[in-house]
C-alpha cells in the first residue's frame, strides 16, 4: 500500500505543477499580447498624429513653393506643374527603393516582437 500512496502523492504533485505551469503560461501570454497590442496602438497613434500634421505642413509648403516658382518664372500654372513633377520624381525614387524600406520595417518590428 505504501507504494500506491507514494505514486498517488507524486501524481498529485505533478498535476499541481502542471496546473501552475498552465496558469503562469496563460498569464505570460496575456501580458505579451497586451504589450504587443499597446505598442502597436501607440505606434499607429503616433504615426497618425505626426503624419497628419506633417501632411498639412507639406501641403502648405508645396503650395507656397509652387506659387514662388510660378511667380519667379512668370507662369503660375507652370510653377504648379514643376512642383508636381518634383513630387512625382521623389515618389518614383522612393518606389524604386521600397525593398530597403520593407527590410528596415521588418528588422525593426522583429527585434521588438521577438526580443521583448
C-alpha atoms as one frame of an Amber mdcrd trajectory, in Angstrom:
protein
   0.000   0.000   0.000   2.855   2.348   0.714   3.902   2.274  -2.949   0.385
   3.221  -4.088   0.281   6.144  -1.645   3.673   7.302  -2.868   2.556   7.100
  -6.504  -0.654   8.942  -5.613   1.253  11.757  -3.873   3.688  12.046  -6.758
   0.913  12.204  -9.323  -0.865  14.916  -7.261   2.362  16.937  -7.166   2.807
  16.548 -10.893  -0.805  17.584 -11.503  -0.372  20.646  -9.279   2.894  21.568
 -11.035   1.189  21.188 -14.435  -1.736  23.387 -13.406   0.641  26.021 -12.060
   2.630  25.916 -15.305  -0.509  26.338 -17.399  -1.717  29.266 -15.272   1.664
  31.010 -15.436   1.902  30.411 -19.185  -1.550  31.904 -19.651  -0.578  34.956
 -17.585   2.631  35.351 -19.596   0.872  35.187 -22.949  -1.824  37.583 -21.751
   0.850  40.100 -20.769   2.765  39.509 -24.008  -0.354  40.150 -26.115  -1.099
  43.287 -24.076   2.463  44.517 -24.578   2.390  43.956 -28.333  -1.095  45.421
 -28.682  -0.262  48.544 -26.691   2.980  49.045 -28.620   1.116  48.685 -31.929
  -1.677  51.067 -30.960   0.852  53.574 -29.646   2.810  53.411 -32.891  -0.317
  53.811 -35.028  -1.474  56.773 -32.935   1.896  58.488 -33.232   2.000  57.875
 -36.970  -1.493  59.314 -37.441  -0.896  62.414 -35.318   2.622  63.218 -36.522
   1.867  62.117 -40.092  -1.295  64.224 -40.212   0.489  67.344 -39.039   3.396
  66.664 -41.367   0.974  66.199 -44.283  -0.670  69.556 -43.576   2.728  71.262
 -43.350   3.890  69.591 -46.564   0.703  70.657 -48.326   1.186  74.318 -47.440
   4.893  74.162 -48.189   4.226  72.671 -51.624   1.577  75.298 -52.313   3.944
  78.100 -51.341   6.787  76.581 -53.347   4.580  76.247 -56.434   3.466  79.872
 -56.148   7.067  81.034 -55.647   8.326  79.081 -58.657   5.371  80.274 -60.738
   5.928  83.920 -59.862   9.684  83.576 -60.443   9.242  82.260 -63.973   6.166
  84.347 -64.743   3.709  81.451 -65.114   1.912  80.211 -62.018   0.495  77.132
 -63.757   3.989  76.081 -64.798   5.128  76.535 -61.192   2.442  74.098 -60.054
   3.445  71.654 -62.786   7.127  71.822 -61.811   6.226  71.213 -58.161   4.041
  68.239 -59.113   6.814  66.785 -61.283   9.206  67.179 -58.351   6.860  65.209
 -56.106   6.432  62.545 -58.779  10.214  62.172 -59.087  10.613  61.850 -55.310
   7.794  59.304 -55.247   9.445  57.337 -58.053  12.771  57.189 -56.222  11.054
  56.024 -53.044   9.073  53.433 -55.007  12.223  52.058 -56.616  13.837  51.732
 -53.165  10.782  50.264 -51.431  12.525  46.961 -50.656  15.004  48.827 -48.441
  12.082  50.346 -46.539  10.435  46.919 -46.180  13.665  45.392 -44.844  14.085
  48.142 -42.257  10.472  47.791 -41.091  10.765  44.011 -40.761  14.058  44.284
 -38.859  12.638  46.926 -36.524   9.453  45.005 -35.801  11.203  41.668 -35.430
  13.518  42.990 -32.708  10.542  44.407 -30.809   8.375  41.318 -31.296  10.858
  38.520 -30.696  13.219  40.079 -28.125  10.699  41.754 -25.852
